[in-house]
Each structure stands twice: as structure tokens, then as C-alpha cells.
Amino acid sequence: MLAQTVLAGFIFVGSICFAAATSPSPTPAGATDEKLFKGMQWRQIGPFRGGRALTIEGVPGEPDAYFF
């Protein structure tokens, strides 16, 4: 029984060490290509608004922009 516990411990520690050794290294700061983000535009996606709305306001010329 003790041999099985020791063996299981070695396998666990070995698998953790193997996973840490094979994980990719982090990308250095500033290595991101800025062209990837040029077309992005900020928009709020949450939180979900449920319930009753007493008033609502829209933006002329922007059909997808409205405020509660």
C-alpha cells in the first residue's frame, strides 16, 4: 500500500513538472501586431438589463445605439 502511494506521488509530481516544462513561454510586452486591432471598436456587451424600462433614448443616424 505504501509503495502505491509513493508511486502515485511520483507520477503526480512528474506530470506537473512535465506540464510546466512544456508550456509555451509568455509573449513579451510590445510584441503584439497593432494592425490586428485597428478595426476594433468599443461597445458595451453587458451586463444583461432585465425588467421594466421607464424611458429610452436613441441616437439619430445610429440605429444600434440606444440608452435606458
N, C-alpha and C positions, 0 to 999 in steps of 0.2 A: 504494500500500500504506500509506503514512504517513497519507494522508487518511482511509482507512477506520479506522485505529486511533484517530485523533483523534476522528472522528465517533462511534465506538463508546464512547470515553471520555466524551464529552459526553452521549451518551444515557444512559449508566450513572449519571453524576453527577446528571443532571437527574431521572432516575427516583427516585433515592434522596432528593433534595430534595423532590420532589413527594410521595413516600410519607410523609416526615417532616412535611410541612406539612398533610397531610390526615388524619393520625392523630388520634383523639379525645384530648382532654385528660384527665388523670387526675382521678378523683373526689376532692374534698377530704376530709380526715380528719373523721370525725364526721357525714358526710352519709348514712350508711347507716341505713335504717329498722330499728330494733330489733325491730319486730313480725315481721319476716321470720324471725328466729332463735329466737323464743320456743318453738316446738315441737321444736327440735332437741335431741337427747340424745346425749351422748358414747358412742362404742363403738369398740372396737379392731377394725380390719379386717385386720390383718396383723402381722407377716409370716406367710406360709404355714408351718404347722407340719407337717412330714412326719416319717415314721419311727415308731418304736415308742413307745407311752406306757406307762410303768410304773405310774402312778397317775393318777386323775382325781377331781375333787371337783365336786359340783354345789351349787346354791343352792336350798333348798326354796322353792317358790312362784314361782320364776323358771325356767321350762323352757329358756330360751335362754341361761342363764348357767352356764358351767362353766369349770373351771380344770384345766390339766395340771400 
